[in-house]
Amino acid sequence: MYVYYFGEGAILRAKTPGILPDHLGIAGRRRLHGVQEVIHSRPPFGVQVTTLEEFAKGRHVEAVCLPDSPEHGQEVLARAYSQIGRPWTLTGNCEHFASWAFSGGPDSPQLREYIAGACAFVLVAAVLTRNGR
């Protein structure tokens, strides 16, 4: 069980080992007995509220962006909680959701890196195949 509490509205990252993408969410409010909520997109369920422990699934969790002020934190929470039950698909993954809730604009550097890597792989494979003829 997590005993550490992250500030409301912070972007949290659950580190995934290997080359798989990390999972991101928004630190929510504390529930009864101090259990913290995390709002995150979880395919195929859409945006959900879970406990920090459920979000972590045994992985290390860190705060990667902190709100600039208590007011900013409340704005982040308002955006995040407004999406509960709504789907965020591949074009709106967990990182898109977390960055949108935090800043108002969706962004996913992880997805861009994976797409760039896949494109580079396809390009190299095409060149090697063409040169192999």
C-alpha positions as CSV (number, residue, x, y, z in Angstrom):
1,M,0.0,0.0,0.0
2,Y,1.2,3.5,-0.9
3,V,1.7,5.8,2.1
4,Y,3.2,8.7,0.0
5,Y,0.7,11.4,-1.1
6,F,1.2,13.3,-4.3
7,G,-0.1,16.8,-4.7
8,E,-3.5,17.1,-6.3
9,G,-3.3,17.8,-10.0
10,A,0.2,16.4,-10.5
11,I,1.0,14.3,-13.5
12,L,2.0,10.8,-12.3
13,R,4.0,8.3,-14.2
14,A,4.0,4.6,-13.4
15,K,7.3,3.3,-14.8
16,T,7.0,0.3,-17.1
17,P,10.1,-1.9,-17.5
18,G,11.5,-2.5,-20.9
19,I,10.4,-0.8,-24.1
20,L,6.7,-0.6,-23.2
21,P,5.3,2.9,-22.7
22,D,4.9,4.2,-19.1
23,H,1.3,4.8,-17.8
24,L,0.3,8.4,-16.9
25,G,-2.5,9.8,-14.8
26,I,-3.5,12.7,-12.7
27,A,-3.1,12.7,-8.9
28,G,-6.6,13.2,-7.5
29,R,-8.1,13.8,-4.1
30,R,-7.7,11.7,-1.0
31,R,-10.4,9.4,-0.1
32,L,-11.4,8.2,3.4
33,H,-8.4,6.9,5.4
34,G,-6.0,8.9,3.2
35,V,-6.2,6.6,0.1
36,Q,-5.3,8.8,-2.9
37,E,-7.3,8.7,-6.2
38,V,-5.7,8.7,-9.6
39,I,-7.6,9.7,-12.7
40,H,-6.3,8.0,-15.8
41,S,-7.3,6.6,-19.2
42,R,-7.4,2.8,-19.2
43,P,-8.4,1.1,-22.4
44,P,-11.0,-0.2,-23.1
45,F,-12.6,1.3,-20.0
46,G,-11.9,5.0,-20.8
47,V,-11.1,7.5,-18.1
48,Q,-11.4,6.0,-14.6
49,V,-10.8,6.9,-11.0
50,T,-8.8,4.3,-9.2
51,T,-6.6,4.2,-6.1
52,L,-2.9,5.0,-6.4
53,E,-2.1,1.4,-5.6
54,E,-4.4,0.2,-8.5
55,F,-2.8,2.7,-10.8
56,A,0.7,1.6,-9.9
57,K,0.1,-2.2,-10.3
58,G,3.4,-2.7,-8.4
59,R,5.3,-0.3,-10.5
60,H,7.3,2.7,-9.3
61,V,5.3,5.9,-9.4
62,E,6.7,9.4,-9.7
63,A,5.3,12.9,-10.2
64,V,6.6,14.3,-13.5
65,C,4.7,17.7,-13.5
66,L,3.5,19.7,-10.6
67,P,0.8,22.4,-10.7
68,D,2.1,26.0,-10.6
69,S,-0.4,26.9,-7.9
70,P,-3.3,25.5,-5.8
71,E,-5.7,27.1,-8.3
72,H,-3.9,25.4,-11.3
73,G,-4.2,22.1,-9.4
74,Q,-7.9,22.6,-9.0
75,E,-8.3,23.4,-12.8
76,V,-6.4,20.2,-13.6
77,L,-8.7,18.2,-11.3
78,A,-11.8,19.8,-12.8
79,R,-10.7,18.9,-16.4
80,A,-9.7,15.3,-15.3
81,Y,-12.8,14.5,-13.4
82,S,-15.0,15.9,-16.2
83,Q,-13.8,13.0,-18.5
84,I,-14.6,10.1,-16.2
85,G,-16.3,7.4,-18.3
86,R,-15.2,8.9,-21.6
87,P,-12.9,6.9,-23.9
88,W,-9.4,8.2,-24.9
89,T,-8.2,5.9,-27.7
90,L,-4.8,5.5,-29.4
91,T,-5.0,9.0,-30.7
92,G,-5.9,10.1,-27.2
93,N,-3.9,7.8,-25.0
94,C,-3.2,8.1,-21.2
95,E,-0.4,10.6,-21.9
96,H,-2.7,12.7,-24.1
97,F,-5.3,12.6,-21.4
98,A,-2.8,13.6,-18.6
99,S,-1.2,16.4,-20.6
100,W,-4.7,17.7,-21.7
101,A,-5.9,17.7,-18.1
102,F,-2.7,19.5,-16.9
103,S,-2.3,22.1,-19.7
104,G,-5.5,22.1,-21.8
105,G,-3.7,20.7,-24.8
106,P,-3.1,16.9,-25.5
107,D,0.5,15.8,-26.2
108,S,2.2,12.4,-26.2
109,P,6.0,12.5,-26.6
110,Q,6.0,8.7,-26.0
111,L,3.7,8.1,-28.9
112,R,5.7,10.4,-31.2
113,E,8.9,8.4,-30.2
114,Y,7.3,5.1,-31.0
115,I,5.9,6.3,-34.3
116,A,9.3,7.7,-35.3
117,G,11.0,4.5,-34.3
118,A,8.5,2.4,-36.3
119,C,8.9,4.7,-39.4
120,A,12.7,4.4,-39.1
121,F,12.4,0.6,-38.9
122,V,10.1,0.5,-42.0
123,L,12.5,2.8,-43.9
124,V,15.6,0.7,-43.1
125,A,13.7,-2.5,-43.9
126,A,12.6,-1.0,-47.3
127,V,16.2,0.1,-48.1
128,L,17.7,-3.3,-47.1
129,T,15.0,-5.2,-49.1
130,R,15.5,-3.0,-52.2
131,N,19.3,-3.3,-52.0
132,G,19.0,-7.1,-51.5
133,R,17.4,-7.6,-54.9
